[in-house]
C-alpha cells in the first residue's frame, strides 16, 4: 500500500506586475525593464526567469518572481517538503540527508532555520513516525526511512500541473488508514493533503492525472 502526501502548487507571486510596490502606480505606469535568469535550489528546475520592472511614475525598479520563488535561493517547494519531513519525525540532519538523496541540498542549519521560521506562527505537534534514514548516496533517488522497526521507501513525484508529492511505499494494508489519519493535520500545516492508494489504484490515482517519476526508490 502507498501513502501519498500531495502539495498544491505554490502561488505566492506572478510574473506579471500589477502595481508599483512603492507608489502604487497601476499597470499602465509599469514597464518591463529586464529579464534575468536566477539559479534556484529546487526539485524540478534549477533556473527560472525573473522579471524586473520600472515604474515610470516614480522611477522605482523591482523584481517579480515566478510562483513559489522568492529572493531566497531555495524554492518554497523544497522548504515545505523539509518542514513536513521534520514534522513526520526526522531530525534536522535526517531531513538534510533525505533531501540530498532526492537530489536537493540543504544543510542542517538551513533545515533548522526553515522549520523554526515556518512553525513560529503555526503551532503543530511533531509526531515521531519515522526513525533513521537510509540512502544510496546523494542524488541517488533511493531513500528508505524506518517505520515501526522496518524500512519503507520514500520517493518524490512531480506532476505536470506543478503539484508534487512525497510517497511512502511498502505499507501494510492495515497501516495506510491509520497513518493517513495521523499525518493529515501535519500535512495541512504545509498545504498538503493525504491520499492512500491500494495496489489496484496506483496506475490511476484518484483526482490526479499522470505523474512523472522524479525519484524512483
Biotite code that builds the C-alpha atoms (Angstrom):
import biotite.structure as struc

atoms = struc.array([
    struc.Atom([0.000, 0.000, 0.000], chain_id="A", res_id=1, res_name="UNK", atom_name="CA", element="C"),
    struc.Atom([1.167, 3.525, -0.799], chain_id="A", res_id=2, res_name="UNK", atom_name="CA", element="C"),
    struc.Atom([0.514, 6.774, 1.056], chain_id="A", res_id=3, res_name="UNK", atom_name="CA", element="C"),
    struc.Atom([0.844, 9.992, -0.926], chain_id="A", res_id=4, res_name="UNK", atom_name="CA", element="C"),
    struc.Atom([1.212, 13.483, 0.557], chain_id="A", res_id=5, res_name="UNK", atom_name="CA", element="C"),
    struc.Atom([0.240, 15.860, -2.235], chain_id="A", res_id=6, res_name="UNK", atom_name="CA", element="C"),
    struc.Atom([1.314, 19.510, -2.184], chain_id="A", res_id=7, res_name="UNK", atom_name="CA", element="C"),
    struc.Atom([-0.640, 22.080, -4.173], chain_id="A", res_id=8, res_name="UNK", atom_name="CA", element="C"),
    struc.Atom([1.278, 24.404, -6.438], chain_id="A", res_id=9, res_name="UNK", atom_name="CA", element="C"),
    struc.Atom([2.574, 27.467, -4.667], chain_id="A", res_id=10, res_name="UNK", atom_name="CA", element="C"),
    struc.Atom([1.103, 30.735, -5.973], chain_id="A", res_id=11, res_name="UNK", atom_name="CA", element="C"),
    struc.Atom([2.941, 33.383, -3.985], chain_id="A", res_id=12, res_name="UNK", atom_name="CA", element="C"),
    struc.Atom([3.535, 35.678, -6.928], chain_id="A", res_id=13, res_name="UNK", atom_name="CA", element="C"),
    struc.Atom([3.062, 36.203, -10.641], chain_id="A", res_id=14, res_name="UNK", atom_name="CA", element="C"),
    struc.Atom([5.460, 37.093, -13.440], chain_id="A", res_id=15, res_name="UNK", atom_name="CA", element="C"),
    struc.Atom([3.166, 39.994, -14.373], chain_id="A", res_id=16, res_name="UNK", atom_name="CA", element="C"),
    struc.Atom([3.420, 43.154, -12.244], chain_id="A", res_id=17, res_name="UNK", atom_name="CA", element="C"),
    struc.Atom([0.053, 44.726, -11.340], chain_id="A", res_id=18, res_name="UNK", atom_name="CA", element="C"),
    struc.Atom([1.089, 47.742, -9.251], chain_id="A", res_id=19, res_name="UNK", atom_name="CA", element="C"),
    struc.Atom([4.251, 49.501, -8.132], chain_id="A", res_id=20, res_name="UNK", atom_name="CA", element="C"),
    struc.Atom([5.077, 48.451, -4.539], chain_id="A", res_id=21, res_name="UNK", atom_name="CA", element="C"),
    struc.Atom([6.447, 51.933, -3.765], chain_id="A", res_id=22, res_name="UNK", atom_name="CA", element="C"),
    struc.Atom([3.948, 54.467, -5.118], chain_id="A", res_id=23, res_name="UNK", atom_name="CA", element="C"),
    struc.Atom([1.028, 52.222, -6.070], chain_id="A", res_id=24, res_name="UNK", atom_name="CA", element="C"),
    struc.Atom([1.232, 53.084, -9.765], chain_id="A", res_id=25, res_name="UNK", atom_name="CA", element="C"),
    struc.Atom([-1.017, 50.893, -11.904], chain_id="A", res_id=26, res_name="UNK", atom_name="CA", element="C"),
    struc.Atom([-0.120, 48.583, -14.751], chain_id="A", res_id=27, res_name="UNK", atom_name="CA", element="C"),
    struc.Atom([-0.112, 51.381, -17.324], chain_id="A", res_id=28, res_name="UNK", atom_name="CA", element="C"),
    struc.Atom([2.752, 53.081, -15.458], chain_id="A", res_id=29, res_name="UNK", atom_name="CA", element="C"),
    struc.Atom([4.879, 49.933, -15.209], chain_id="A", res_id=30, res_name="UNK", atom_name="CA", element="C"),
    struc.Atom([7.383, 48.974, -17.884], chain_id="A", res_id=31, res_name="UNK", atom_name="CA", element="C"),
    struc.Atom([9.282, 45.723, -18.278], chain_id="A", res_id=32, res_name="UNK", atom_name="CA", element="C"),
    struc.Atom([12.908, 46.667, -17.700], chain_id="A", res_id=33, res_name="UNK", atom_name="CA", element="C"),
    struc.Atom([14.882, 43.433, -17.745], chain_id="A", res_id=34, res_name="UNK", atom_name="CA", element="C"),
    struc.Atom([14.577, 39.641, -17.716], chain_id="A", res_id=35, res_name="UNK", atom_name="CA", element="C"),
    struc.Atom([17.253, 37.788, -15.754], chain_id="A", res_id=36, res_name="UNK", atom_name="CA", element="C"),
    struc.Atom([17.988, 34.135, -15.064], chain_id="A", res_id=37, res_name="UNK", atom_name="CA", element="C"),
    struc.Atom([18.043, 33.096, -11.405], chain_id="A", res_id=38, res_name="UNK", atom_name="CA", element="C"),
    struc.Atom([19.574, 29.883, -10.106], chain_id="A", res_id=39, res_name="UNK", atom_name="CA", element="C"),
    struc.Atom([17.335, 28.124, -7.570], chain_id="A", res_id=40, res_name="UNK", atom_name="CA", element="C"),
    struc.Atom([17.641, 25.100, -5.347], chain_id="A", res_id=41, res_name="UNK", atom_name="CA", element="C"),
    struc.Atom([14.533, 23.207, -6.442], chain_id="A", res_id=42, res_name="UNK", atom_name="CA", element="C"),
    struc.Atom([13.199, 19.709, -7.069], chain_id="A", res_id=43, res_name="UNK", atom_name="CA", element="C"),
    struc.Atom([12.015, 20.412, -10.623], chain_id="A", res_id=44, res_name="UNK", atom_name="CA", element="C"),
    struc.Atom([14.037, 23.255, -12.161], chain_id="A", res_id=45, res_name="UNK", atom_name="CA", element="C"),
    struc.Atom([17.371, 24.789, -11.313], chain_id="A", res_id=46, res_name="UNK", atom_name="CA", element="C"),
    struc.Atom([16.911, 28.059, -13.192], chain_id="A", res_id=47, res_name="UNK", atom_name="CA", element="C"),
    struc.Atom([13.946, 30.412, -13.576], chain_id="A", res_id=48, res_name="UNK", atom_name="CA", element="C"),
    struc.Atom([13.226, 33.710, -15.294], chain_id="A", res_id=49, res_name="UNK", atom_name="CA", element="C"),
    struc.Atom([12.846, 36.750, -13.029], chain_id="A", res_id=50, res_name="UNK", atom_name="CA", element="C"),
    struc.Atom([11.199, 39.896, -14.414], chain_id="A", res_id=51, res_name="UNK", atom_name="CA", element="C"),
    struc.Atom([12.495, 43.327, -13.431], chain_id="A", res_id=52, res_name="UNK", atom_name="CA", element="C"),
    struc.Atom([10.087, 46.241, -13.859], chain_id="A", res_id=53, res_name="UNK", atom_name="CA", element="C"),
    struc.Atom([10.400, 50.014, -13.638], chain_id="A", res_id=54, res_name="UNK", atom_name="CA", element="C"),
    struc.Atom([7.616, 52.358, -12.568], chain_id="A", res_id=55, res_name="UNK", atom_name="CA", element="C"),
    struc.Atom([7.569, 55.341, -14.920], chain_id="A", res_id=56, res_name="UNK", atom_name="CA", element="C"),
    struc.Atom([5.696, 57.362, -12.318], chain_id="A", res_id=57, res_name="UNK", atom_name="CA", element="C"),
    struc.Atom([8.290, 57.245, -9.505], chain_id="A", res_id=58, res_name="UNK", atom_name="CA", element="C"),
    struc.Atom([11.313, 55.578, -11.165], chain_id="A", res_id=59, res_name="UNK", atom_name="CA", element="C"),
    struc.Atom([11.334, 52.653, -8.733], chain_id="A", res_id=60, res_name="UNK", atom_name="CA", element="C"),
    struc.Atom([12.606, 49.302, -10.065], chain_id="A", res_id=61, res_name="UNK", atom_name="CA", element="C"),
    struc.Atom([11.515, 45.972, -8.586], chain_id="A", res_id=62, res_name="UNK", atom_name="CA", element="C"),
    struc.Atom([11.569, 42.265, -9.350], chain_id="A", res_id=63, res_name="UNK", atom_name="CA", element="C"),
    struc.Atom([8.685, 39.854, -9.761], chain_id="A", res_id=64, res_name="UNK", atom_name="CA", element="C"),
    struc.Atom([9.414, 36.175, -9.168], chain_id="A", res_id=65, res_name="UNK", atom_name="CA", element="C"),
    struc.Atom([7.651, 33.077, -10.530], chain_id="A", res_id=66, res_name="UNK", atom_name="CA", element="C"),
    struc.Atom([5.207, 31.231, -8.233], chain_id="A", res_id=67, res_name="UNK", atom_name="CA", element="C"),
    struc.Atom([7.000, 29.577, -5.326], chain_id="A", res_id=68, res_name="UNK", atom_name="CA", element="C"),
    struc.Atom([10.228, 31.537, -5.863], chain_id="A", res_id=69, res_name="UNK", atom_name="CA", element="C"),
    struc.Atom([11.454, 34.500, -3.817], chain_id="A", res_id=70, res_name="UNK", atom_name="CA", element="C"),
    struc.Atom([14.714, 36.337, -3.140], chain_id="A", res_id=71, res_name="UNK", atom_name="CA", element="C"),
    struc.Atom([15.931, 33.196, -1.385], chain_id="A", res_id=72, res_name="UNK", atom_name="CA", element="C"),
    struc.Atom([17.891, 30.641, -3.393], chain_id="A", res_id=73, res_name="UNK", atom_name="CA", element="C"),
    struc.Atom([15.735, 27.737, -2.167], chain_id="A", res_id=74, res_name="UNK", atom_name="CA", element="C"),
    struc.Atom([12.202, 27.347, -3.540], chain_id="A", res_id=75, res_name="UNK", atom_name="CA", element="C"),
    struc.Atom([9.057, 27.137, -1.416], chain_id="A", res_id=76, res_name="UNK", atom_name="CA", element="C"),
    struc.Atom([8.568, 23.623, -2.767], chain_id="A", res_id=77, res_name="UNK", atom_name="CA", element="C"),
    struc.Atom([11.780, 22.444, -1.103], chain_id="A", res_id=78, res_name="UNK", atom_name="CA", element="C"),
    struc.Atom([11.180, 24.389, 2.114], chain_id="A", res_id=79, res_name="UNK", atom_name="CA", element="C"),
    struc.Atom([7.698, 22.937, 2.581], chain_id="A", res_id=80, res_name="UNK", atom_name="CA", element="C"),
    struc.Atom([8.991, 19.430, 1.924], chain_id="A", res_id=81, res_name="UNK", atom_name="CA", element="C"),
    struc.Atom([11.727, 19.906, 4.540], chain_id="A", res_id=82, res_name="UNK", atom_name="CA", element="C"),
    struc.Atom([9.220, 21.072, 7.166], chain_id="A", res_id=83, res_name="UNK", atom_name="CA", element="C"),
    struc.Atom([6.912, 18.109, 6.515], chain_id="A", res_id=84, res_name="UNK", atom_name="CA", element="C"),
    struc.Atom([9.770, 15.605, 6.816], chain_id="A", res_id=85, res_name="UNK", atom_name="CA", element="C"),
    struc.Atom([10.660, 17.169, 10.158], chain_id="A", res_id=86, res_name="UNK", atom_name="CA", element="C"),
    struc.Atom([7.056, 17.003, 11.376], chain_id="A", res_id=87, res_name="UNK", atom_name="CA", element="C"),
    struc.Atom([6.975, 13.308, 10.458], chain_id="A", res_id=88, res_name="UNK", atom_name="CA", element="C"),
    struc.Atom([9.829, 12.580, 12.834], chain_id="A", res_id=89, res_name="UNK", atom_name="CA", element="C"),
    struc.Atom([13.121, 13.070, 11.033], chain_id="A", res_id=90, res_name="UNK", atom_name="CA", element="C"),
    struc.Atom([15.739, 15.173, 12.811], chain_id="A", res_id=91, res_name="UNK", atom_name="CA", element="C"),
    struc.Atom([17.356, 18.189, 11.201], chain_id="A", res_id=92, res_name="UNK", atom_name="CA", element="C"),
    struc.Atom([20.273, 16.086, 9.988], chain_id="A", res_id=93, res_name="UNK", atom_name="CA", element="C"),
    struc.Atom([17.890, 13.355, 8.811], chain_id="A", res_id=94, res_name="UNK", atom_name="CA", element="C"),
    struc.Atom([15.894, 15.858, 6.759], chain_id="A", res_id=95, res_name="UNK", atom_name="CA", element="C"),
    struc.Atom([19.100, 17.138, 5.160], chain_id="A", res_id=96, res_name="UNK", atom_name="CA", element="C"),
    struc.Atom([20.192, 13.579, 4.255], chain_id="A", res_id=97, res_name="UNK", atom_name="CA", element="C"),
    struc.Atom([16.747, 12.705, 2.891], chain_id="A", res_id=98, res_name="UNK", atom_name="CA", element="C"),
    struc.Atom([16.639, 15.784, 0.644], chain_id="A", res_id=99, res_name="UNK", atom_name="CA", element="C"),
    struc.Atom([20.183, 15.111, -0.538], chain_id="A", res_id=100, res_name="UNK", atom_name="CA", element="C"),
    struc.Atom([19.201, 11.597, -1.606], chain_id="A", res_id=101, res_name="UNK", atom_name="CA", element="C"),
    struc.Atom([16.270, 13.124, -3.532], chain_id="A", res_id=102, res_name="UNK", atom_name="CA", element="C"),
    struc.Atom([18.661, 15.488, -5.330], chain_id="A", res_id=103, res_name="UNK", atom_name="CA", element="C"),
    struc.Atom([18.272, 18.631, -3.184], chain_id="A", res_id=104, res_name="UNK", atom_name="CA", element="C"),
    struc.Atom([20.948, 20.130, -0.969], chain_id="A", res_id=105, res_name="UNK", atom_name="CA", element="C"),
    struc.Atom([20.008, 21.820, 2.298], chain_id="A", res_id=106, res_name="UNK", atom_name="CA", element="C"),
    struc.Atom([22.468, 21.949, 5.170], chain_id="A", res_id=107, res_name="UNK", atom_name="CA", element="C"),
    struc.Atom([21.380, 21.022, 8.677], chain_id="A", res_id=108, res_name="UNK", atom_name="CA", element="C"),
    struc.Atom([21.400, 24.640, 9.894], chain_id="A", res_id=109, res_name="UNK", atom_name="CA", element="C"),
    struc.Atom([19.224, 25.735, 6.961], chain_id="A", res_id=110, res_name="UNK", atom_name="CA", element="C"),
    struc.Atom([16.708, 22.988, 7.770], chain_id="A", res_id=111, res_name="UNK", atom_name="CA", element="C"),
    struc.Atom([16.650, 24.200, 11.385], chain_id="A", res_id=112, res_name="UNK", atom_name="CA", element="C"),
    struc.Atom([16.063, 27.842, 10.371], chain_id="A", res_id=113, res_name="UNK", atom_name="CA", element="C"),
    struc.Atom([13.336, 26.871, 7.898], chain_id="A", res_id=114, res_name="UNK", atom_name="CA", element="C"),
    struc.Atom([11.454, 24.748, 10.433], chain_id="A", res_id=115, res_name="UNK", atom_name="CA", element="C"),
    struc.Atom([11.629, 27.405, 13.158], chain_id="A", res_id=116, res_name="UNK", atom_name="CA", element="C"),
    struc.Atom([10.522, 30.196, 10.832], chain_id="A", res_id=117, res_name="UNK", atom_name="CA", element="C"),
    struc.Atom([7.658, 28.181, 9.312], chain_id="A", res_id=118, res_name="UNK", atom_name="CA", element="C"),
    struc.Atom([6.276, 26.869, 12.593], chain_id="A", res_id=119, res_name="UNK", atom_name="CA", element="C"),
    struc.Atom([6.763, 30.015, 14.681], chain_id="A", res_id=120, res_name="UNK", atom_name="CA", element="C"),
    struc.Atom([3.190, 31.186, 13.987], chain_id="A", res_id=121, res_name="UNK", atom_name="CA", element="C"),
    struc.Atom([1.684, 27.760, 13.326], chain_id="A", res_id=122, res_name="UNK", atom_name="CA", element="C"),
    struc.Atom([1.824, 25.601, 16.452], chain_id="A", res_id=123, res_name="UNK", atom_name="CA", element="C"),
    struc.Atom([1.916, 21.988, 15.345], chain_id="A", res_id=124, res_name="UNK", atom_name="CA", element="C"),
    struc.Atom([2.774, 18.897, 17.341], chain_id="A", res_id=125, res_name="UNK", atom_name="CA", element="C"),
    struc.Atom([5.562, 16.854, 15.806], chain_id="A", res_id=126, res_name="UNK", atom_name="CA", element="C"),
    struc.Atom([4.904, 13.113, 15.530], chain_id="A", res_id=127, res_name="UNK", atom_name="CA", element="C"),
    struc.Atom([7.851, 10.714, 15.539], chain_id="A", res_id=128, res_name="UNK", atom_name="CA", element="C"),
    struc.Atom([6.586, 8.373, 12.842], chain_id="A", res_id=129, res_name="UNK", atom_name="CA", element="C"),
    struc.Atom([9.869, 7.814, 11.044], chain_id="A", res_id=130, res_name="UNK", atom_name="CA", element="C"),
    struc.Atom([13.219, 6.993, 12.585], chain_id="A", res_id=131, res_name="UNK", atom_name="CA", element="C"),
    struc.Atom([16.511, 6.597, 10.805], chain_id="A", res_id=132, res_name="UNK", atom_name="CA", element="C"),
    struc.Atom([17.188, 7.450, 7.172], chain_id="A", res_id=133, res_name="UNK", atom_name="CA", element="C"),
    struc.Atom([18.989, 5.113, 4.772], chain_id="A", res_id=134, res_name="UNK", atom_name="CA", element="C"),
    struc.Atom([20.032, 6.299, 1.316], chain_id="A", res_id=135, res_name="UNK", atom_name="CA", element="C"),
    struc.Atom([22.252, 5.059, -1.500], chain_id="A", res_id=136, res_name="UNK", atom_name="CA", element="C"),
    struc.Atom([24.178, 8.291, -1.873], chain_id="A", res_id=137, res_name="UNK", atom_name="CA", element="C"),
    struc.Atom([23.487, 11.885, -2.967], chain_id="A", res_id=138, res_name="UNK", atom_name="CA", element="C"),
    struc.Atom([21.007, 12.299, -5.858], chain_id="A", res_id=139, res_name="UNK", atom_name="CA", element="C"),
    struc.Atom([20.537, 8.518, -5.990], chain_id="A", res_id=140, res_name="UNK", atom_name="CA", element="C"),
    struc.Atom([16.750, 8.794, -5.680], chain_id="A", res_id=141, res_name="UNK", atom_name="CA", element="C"),
    struc.Atom([16.898, 5.735, -3.419], chain_id="A", res_id=142, res_name="UNK", atom_name="CA", element="C"),
    struc.Atom([15.711, 6.603, 0.062], chain_id="A", res_id=143, res_name="UNK", atom_name="CA", element="C"),
    struc.Atom([14.333, 4.497, 2.880], chain_id="A", res_id=144, res_name="UNK", atom_name="CA", element="C"),
    struc.Atom([13.041, 5.531, 6.293], chain_id="A", res_id=145, res_name="UNK", atom_name="CA", element="C"),
    struc.Atom([12.478, 3.372, 9.341], chain_id="A", res_id=146, res_name="UNK", atom_name="CA", element="C"),
    struc.Atom([8.833, 2.875, 10.280], chain_id="A", res_id=147, res_name="UNK", atom_name="CA", element="C"),
    struc.Atom([7.737, 0.526, 13.070], chain_id="A", res_id=148, res_name="UNK", atom_name="CA", element="C"),
    struc.Atom([11.044, -1.285, 13.048], chain_id="A", res_id=149, res_name="UNK", atom_name="CA", element="C"),
    struc.Atom([11.245, -1.882, 9.286], chain_id="A", res_id=150, res_name="UNK", atom_name="CA", element="C"),
    struc.Atom([12.343, 0.079, 6.235], chain_id="A", res_id=151, res_name="UNK", atom_name="CA", element="C"),
    struc.Atom([9.812, 1.669, 3.855], chain_id="A", res_id=152, res_name="UNK", atom_name="CA", element="C"),
    struc.Atom([10.538, 3.530, 0.632], chain_id="A", res_id=153, res_name="UNK", atom_name="CA", element="C"),
    struc.Atom([10.170, 7.311, 0.381], chain_id="A", res_id=154, res_name="UNK", atom_name="CA", element="C"),
    struc.Atom([10.070, 8.957, -3.062], chain_id="A", res_id=155, res_name="UNK", atom_name="CA", element="C"),
    struc.Atom([9.231, 12.314, -4.637], chain_id="A", res_id=156, res_name="UNK", atom_name="CA", element="C"),
    struc.Atom([6.985, 12.590, -7.693], chain_id="A", res_id=157, res_name="UNK", atom_name="CA", element="C"),
    struc.Atom([6.197, 15.744, -9.682], chain_id="A", res_id=158, res_name="UNK", atom_name="CA", element="C"),
    struc.Atom([3.034, 16.380, -11.694], chain_id="A", res_id=159, res_name="UNK", atom_name="CA", element="C"),
    struc.Atom([2.917, 18.424, -14.877], chain_id="A", res_id=160, res_name="UNK", atom_name="CA", element="C"),
    struc.Atom([0.476, 20.905, -13.272], chain_id="A", res_id=161, res_name="UNK", atom_name="CA", element="C"),
    struc.Atom([3.048, 21.898, -10.650], chain_id="A", res_id=162, res_name="UNK", atom_name="CA", element="C"),
    struc.Atom([1.746, 19.676, -7.869], chain_id="A", res_id=163, res_name="UNK", atom_name="CA", element="C"),
    struc.Atom([4.256, 17.396, -6.231], chain_id="A", res_id=164, res_name="UNK", atom_name="CA", element="C"),
    struc.Atom([4.039, 14.576, -3.698], chain_id="A", res_id=165, res_name="UNK", atom_name="CA", element="C"),
    struc.Atom([6.015, 12.685, -1.120], chain_id="A", res_id=166, res_name="UNK", atom_name="CA", element="C"),
    struc.Atom([5.148, 8.997, -1.302], chain_id="A", res_id=167, res_name="UNK", atom_name="CA", element="C"),
    struc.Atom([5.577, 6.324, 1.346], chain_id="A", res_id=168, res_name="UNK", atom_name="CA", element="C"),
    struc.Atom([5.581, 2.892, -0.265], chain_id="A", res_id=169, res_name="UNK", atom_name="CA", element="C"),
    struc.Atom([5.597, -0.570, 1.262], chain_id="A", res_id=170, res_name="UNK", atom_name="CA", element="C"),
    struc.Atom([2.977, -0.065, 3.982], chain_id="A", res_id=171, res_name="UNK", atom_name="CA", element="C"),
    struc.Atom([0.858, -2.928, 5.226], chain_id="A", res_id=172, res_name="UNK", atom_name="CA", element="C"),
    struc.Atom([-2.858, -2.710, 4.281], chain_id="A", res_id=173, res_name="UNK", atom_name="CA", element="C"),
    struc.Atom([-3.934, -2.027, 7.867], chain_id="A", res_id=174, res_name="UNK", atom_name="CA", element="C"),
    struc.Atom([-1.358, 0.764, 8.284], chain_id="A", res_id=175, res_name="UNK", atom_name="CA", element="C"),
    struc.Atom([-2.484, 3.058, 5.478], chain_id="A", res_id=176, res_name="UNK", atom_name="CA", element="C"),
    struc.Atom([-5.663, 4.479, 7.003], chain_id="A", res_id=177, res_name="UNK", atom_name="CA", element="C"),
    struc.Atom([-4.129, 4.850, 10.479], chain_id="A", res_id=178, res_name="UNK", atom_name="CA", element="C"),
    struc.Atom([-1.058, 6.632, 9.151], chain_id="A", res_id=179, res_name="UNK", atom_name="CA", element="C"),
    struc.Atom([-3.187, 8.891, 6.931], chain_id="A", res_id=180, res_name="UNK", atom_name="CA", element="C"),
    struc.Atom([-5.270, 9.988, 9.920], chain_id="A", res_id=181, res_name="UNK", atom_name="CA", element="C"),
    struc.Atom([-2.125, 10.803, 11.891], chain_id="A", res_id=182, res_name="UNK", atom_name="CA", element="C"),
    struc.Atom([-0.473, 12.688, 9.028], chain_id="A", res_id=183, res_name="UNK", atom_name="CA", element="C"),
    struc.Atom([-3.462, 14.795, 7.910], chain_id="A", res_id=184, res_name="UNK", atom_name="CA", element="C"),
    struc.Atom([-3.036, 17.619, 10.473], chain_id="A", res_id=185, res_name="UNK", atom_name="CA", element="C"),
    struc.Atom([0.726, 17.676, 9.866], chain_id="A", res_id=186, res_name="UNK", atom_name="CA", element="C"),
    struc.Atom([0.284, 17.837, 6.091], chain_id="A", res_id=187, res_name="UNK", atom_name="CA", element="C"),
    struc.Atom([-2.236, 20.681, 6.313], chain_id="A", res_id=188, res_name="UNK", atom_name="CA", element="C"),
    struc.Atom([0.393, 22.793, 8.094], chain_id="A", res_id=189, res_name="UNK", atom_name="CA", element="C"),
    struc.Atom([2.403, 22.979, 4.855], chain_id="A", res_id=190, res_name="UNK", atom_name="CA", element="C"),
    struc.Atom([-0.531, 22.958, 2.428], chain_id="A", res_id=191, res_name="UNK", atom_name="CA", element="C"),
    struc.Atom([-0.600, 19.249, 1.614], chain_id="A", res_id=192, res_name="UNK", atom_name="CA", element="C"),
    struc.Atom([-3.331, 16.606, 1.608], chain_id="A", res_id=193, res_name="UNK", atom_name="CA", element="C"),
    struc.Atom([-3.046, 12.880, 2.296], chain_id="A", res_id=194, res_name="UNK", atom_name="CA", element="C"),
    struc.Atom([-4.178, 10.177, -0.127], chain_id="A", res_id=195, res_name="UNK", atom_name="CA", element="C"),
    struc.Atom([-3.994, 6.422, 0.334], chain_id="A", res_id=196, res_name="UNK", atom_name="CA", element="C"),
    struc.Atom([-3.683, 4.072, -2.629], chain_id="A", res_id=197, res_name="UNK", atom_name="CA", element="C"),
    struc.Atom([-4.215, 0.324, -2.760], chain_id="A", res_id=198, res_name="UNK", atom_name="CA", element="C"),
    struc.Atom([-2.404, -1.940, -5.179], chain_id="A", res_id=199, res_name="UNK", atom_name="CA", element="C"),
    struc.Atom([-5.103, -1.532, -7.854], chain_id="A", res_id=200, res_name="UNK", atom_name="CA", element="C"),
    struc.Atom([-5.149, 2.287, -7.648], chain_id="A", res_id=201, res_name="UNK", atom_name="CA", element="C"),
    struc.Atom([-1.530, 3.080, -8.401], chain_id="A", res_id=202, res_name="UNK", atom_name="CA", element="C"),
    struc.Atom([-1.885, 3.387, -12.152], chain_id="A", res_id=203, res_name="UNK", atom_name="CA", element="C"),
    struc.Atom([-4.671, 5.981, -11.848], chain_id="A", res_id=204, res_name="UNK", atom_name="CA", element="C"),
    struc.Atom([-4.645, 7.783, -8.524], chain_id="A", res_id=205, res_name="UNK", atom_name="CA", element="C"),
    struc.Atom([-7.992, 9.427, -7.698], chain_id="A", res_id=206, res_name="UNK", atom_name="CA", element="C"),
    struc.Atom([-8.208, 13.097, -8.629], chain_id="A", res_id=207, res_name="UNK", atom_name="CA", element="C"),
    struc.Atom([-4.665, 13.215, -10.000], chain_id="A", res_id=208, res_name="UNK", atom_name="CA", element="C"),
    struc.Atom([-3.559, 12.901, -13.623], chain_id="A", res_id=209, res_name="UNK", atom_name="CA", element="C"),
    struc.Atom([-0.468, 11.047, -14.783], chain_id="A", res_id=210, res_name="UNK", atom_name="CA", element="C"),
    struc.Atom([2.610, 11.703, -12.651], chain_id="A", res_id=211, res_name="UNK", atom_name="CA", element="C"),
    struc.Atom([6.212, 11.873, -13.790], chain_id="A", res_id=212, res_name="UNK", atom_name="CA", element="C"),
    struc.Atom([8.625, 9.996, -11.542], chain_id="A", res_id=213, res_name="UNK", atom_name="CA", element="C"),
    struc.Atom([11.269, 12.370, -10.300], chain_id="A", res_id=214, res_name="UNK", atom_name="CA", element="C"),
    struc.Atom([12.877, 9.837, -7.992], chain_id="A", res_id=215, res_name="UNK", atom_name="CA", element="C"),
    struc.Atom([12.383, 6.097, -8.094], chain_id="A", res_id=216, res_name="UNK", atom_name="CA", element="C"),
    struc.Atom([13.058, 4.221, -4.892], chain_id="A", res_id=217, res_name="UNK", atom_name="CA", element="C"),
])
